[in-house]
Amino acid sequence: MQDGSLRAYPLSDKDLSVDALKDYWYLNVHDNDCGQIRGICCSHDDECLITCGGDGNIFTFDIWLEEELPEELSEEVPEELPKEAPRESGLEKEKAVEDIWDPDAYTIEQYKQKKEFEQKMKEAEDKKNKKREELRALRDDFVFLLQKNQELPKHMQLHREEFEMDRRIFEELDRQKLQRIQSVQKELAWENEKQLIGLLKLQTQFQDSLEFTLTVHAIQSNHQISTYSLLTVSEKYARDKKHGDSKWAELKEKWTSLKQAEEAEEEIPRETSPVLFEDEAEKTETPKVPKPTTRYIESKREKIRRIVEKYDALKAKIMKRRAEWHELYKSKPRDNGENSKDAEEIKEAQENIGCYKLKTATNYILTEQERVNTEKKMMQLACLEDLIHEMKMDMNKEIVSLRDLKVSIIDKIKGLVKELKSIQASLDLSEHLPIPLIPQLHPDEVPEKMVEYNSDVLLKFKEEQEANAKLKEPLEGCPSSRAFRHVFFQTPPVEKVDPMAQARDASAVAQMEKAEPTEIELEILKREKIKNRYLQETLIKKINTLVINFDAELRLLRHKKMKMDVQMKSADLRCITFCEELHILKKLEIHENLLEEQICALINEQEDIQSKLKSNLAQIEDIKGEIVMLQEREKAVYASFQASLGEDNEFADFLTNLFNKEVEYVEKKEVGREADEKKENEENDEKPDLKTEEENCGSEYVVFDGIVCPEDCSENLFLNTIQLQQQRIGIQKALEEEKKVAADLKKECNALAKKAKEVETSLDTTNRELEAFQWEKLQTLNELDVVVPLRLHQVWCLVDGEMPHDFSQALVFTNQNLEYLKKRIVDLRNEKIMQRETHKKAREQHKQLLQDKKEMEMEIQRLEERCNNLMMEKFGRLVDFEAVQAHSVNIPMEEMKVRIMEKEYEHFVELREWEERIVVLQHQLTELTRENTSKLHQMNRFCREKHHLETELESLTTELGGEFQGTQTTDTKETSRLESRLMQIAHDVAFVRGDINRGRTDG
């Protein structure tokens, strides 16, 4: 099949018709898309069917006859495959194999692995059980041995340490146990942190939201102190706390900046002085220290350095004198005799001195700091709430620390009592002192324990709930609190005592009782008895001291809290007053916002006007510059015309009239599209262009605007005059346009200035309205009744020695402000006396200064006349000595001369170095030549010696060979010696040749 499916048709030999092919088995095993069946065949025994598909899969099927079908396949087809039922109709005996539909079912490989794992686990459990049985048998044997050991007499019993085979085994076990604990802690660290965070969240959500009132009780008295019940700080008034009065501050800052800018512009002409100071050019840098050269260059450089230093010193002196003059003119008072510095100080004092009149007075002036609005009042209320909360928090912390101190004292007393009991155990009953009682914590001292619980509390609570359900009777008190008290105040568990150890102690005591003490032991016992008595008294004193000190600390803190209660009550009253004032301010806030918006709009409008004025003034200045340039061009045109005329020109009057003639100027531009053709023709007829004039220049008579050039007049001069006339007319027209634009800008500036004055007047009016509104608002706030707690000694308003019934005419001051006012009165009196004396001295000094001024003016005039006379006698004219001193020496030229000399000297030194180097190289060349010559002679000598030795060797071998035939060893030695010598000579010759070649290459 194309879709990878198989069909099996049940056929019989009896019925082989087409109708028999209606029934078949259908099975889809290969891939539907790419699993086309490529091959199908049966096995050699016809028991299996093999199929091969295009998806690369091979499947095998068993072939069974109807008689061979097993009983398991005779079951019904499951209901999960209803779609295949019609295709399998007629095959009741054959049933399809059940498919596995469970998604969690194991595969064959997984099932096999699972079986292997279970088998391994079973084997491991069997081994563990065997080991457990062995360990259980060993434990039983060990217990049996211990029982046998206990049955033996004491002198025959073995100690417990003797049963330990090796202590290192237990140490290793402890170490492994610790490692396992650490590994488990690391594994559970993330889970532990997660659970801890969840617990903290629950505590912050439920437990921390509860407010507990902690009460600390004294130990020996009935004094007690409780914490404040804190509430969360209200955020109702704290949202604008940081910003404060930012909006109004920005408006005031803009307004003051505009005022200062206007005052600065007005003071610019006043501060102009008769002497103007301009910045001098930059100081010339002193020449850098060059390399050491000849003596002449050094002296020249030293001379220039001295000149530069002298010039710098002189220039510094001149600049210092100018700065002194500038400071002197700057400190000069104005013409009206007013000192600018004193005026600024007076103005600042008037703005910041404040008003010391009564707030109910009509002429009371509000300063900027005293103005109150809703934002400021909300900020004050938020600050007061924060301060109250902070003070209560600090007091609560001190009380909690006192409770913790009590807990630590109780722990110390318990330890001391335990030690005291151990000491009293060694004393007689007659010598026992009464043991102080151990203080106990009251339930209201640890209120946080009410919400804590453990398993015992929960079990106890459950039992009580079950009992309540059974009895259905109301019980007194809360069962959970009784369970808590039972758990918290329960006695510590009694430590279990080993019976064997107790028996050993009893036997040891019996043995000690049997022995009679000696005199030394009696003396030791007596000393121990005295020591124990002293320790008993000391411990009791320590306990009493701890109790007394704690009670003293509690009383001190209680006294401090009582004072703080008074302050908190005053702060609460102040909060009430602030809330009432805030209620009033919110009602008046609408009108105040309207006034502030008006002021803001006026300030913005004033800023726009000022910016426009500045831009217009800048344009006017630019136009003035252009006008000056045009006037200079006009002067240049007149000057060029006069130059072209020359002297004694016959046609000077004619050309001057022609030059000054008023002719409409025609620009060299295209005529606008809106102009009609007729107008263009008329204009062309009435006003000929310069181009037409130029075209007609070649004619016999040059004509321009009906004026003909005279016969003897030069045509070039005539045309030049016409061009200059056109330039003059264009410049005059441009001047008229610039003047017209400047006039329009001046009109606009005047209108803007007038509008700026109107805006300023309206701004001042609005500011006065705002100040009046602020005063009315202050009067409304002053009508509120303010509660001020006072003591009798603080009331000084007495009538006939008695306290009046009406305090409406009285004032309330704090002690600090009252002392400040008294001190300020004394200071003002002293300051008044000092100012009178200063004024008297200033008047006398003024008279003296006027007289000195006259004398100095006369002296200055006399010295100026004398200086001018001396300059006229010496120079013949007045000379500016500062300019002469500044330009006496051309320092850059002198420096360039020195640099030229330095360069010449450097080139000379470099040339001399090269000549010396050439001489050295020539000497080296001659030495190498000599050395090579000696090497050649040596090589020649070696060659001769070699030739001589070779001949000698040949003669020895031929003539004297017979003599040495018997002595073969001697001949061999001589031959080897000669060969070695010959090789040495050859080696020397080769070495000499190499040296000669190297010498040649170097040469």
Buried (B, 14 or more C-beta within 10 A) or exposed (E): EEEBBBEBEBEEEEEEEEEBEEBBBEBEBBBEEEBBBEEEEEEEEEEEBEBBBBBEEEBEBEEEEEEEEEEEEEEEBEEEEEEEEEBBEEBEEBBBEEEEEEEEEEEEEEEEEEEEEEEEEEEEEEEEEEEEEEEEEEEEEEEEEEEEBEEEEEEEBEEEEEEEEEEEEEEEEEEEEEEEEEEEEEEEEEEEEEEEEEEEEEEEEEEEEEEBEBBBBBBEEEBBBBBBEEEEBEEEBBEBBEEBBEBBEEBBEBBEEBEEEBEEEEEEEEEEEEEEEEEEEEEEEEBEEBEEBEEEBEEBBEEBEEBBEEBEEBBEEBEEEBEEEBEEBEEEEEEEEEEBEEEEEEEEEEEEEEEEEEEEEEEBEBEEEEBBBBBBBBBBBBEBBEEBBEBBEEBBEBBEEBBEBBEEBBEEBEEBBEBBEEBBEEBEEEEBEEBBEEBEBEBBBBBEBBEEBEEEBEEBBEEBEEEEEEEEEEEEEEBBEBBBEEBBEEEEEEEEEEEEEEEEEEEEEEEEEEEEEEEEEEEEEEEEBEEBBEBBEEBBEBBEEBBEEBBEBBBEBBEEBEEBEEEBEEBEBBBEBBEBBBEBBEEBBEBBEEBBEBBBEBBEBBEEBBEBBEEBBEBBEEBEEBBEEBEEBBEEBEEBBEEBBEEEBEBEEBBBEBBEEEBEBBEEEEEEEEEEEEEEEEBEEEEBEBEEBEEBBEEEEBEBBEBEBBEEBBEEBBBBBBBBBBBBBBBBBBBEEBEEBBEEBEEBBEEBEEBBEEBBEBBEEBBEBBBEBBBEBBEBBEEEEEEEEEEEEEEEEEEEEEEEEEEEEEEEEEEEEEEEEEEEEEEEEEEEEEEEEEEEEEEEEEEEEEEEEEEEEEEEEEEEEEEEEEBEEEEEEEEEEBEEBBEEBEBEEBBEEBBEBBEEBEEEEEEEEEEEEEEEEEEEEEEBEEBBEEBBEBBEEBEEEBEEBEEEBEEBBEEEEEEBEEEEEEBEEBEEEBEEEBEEBEEBBEEBEEBBEEBEEEE
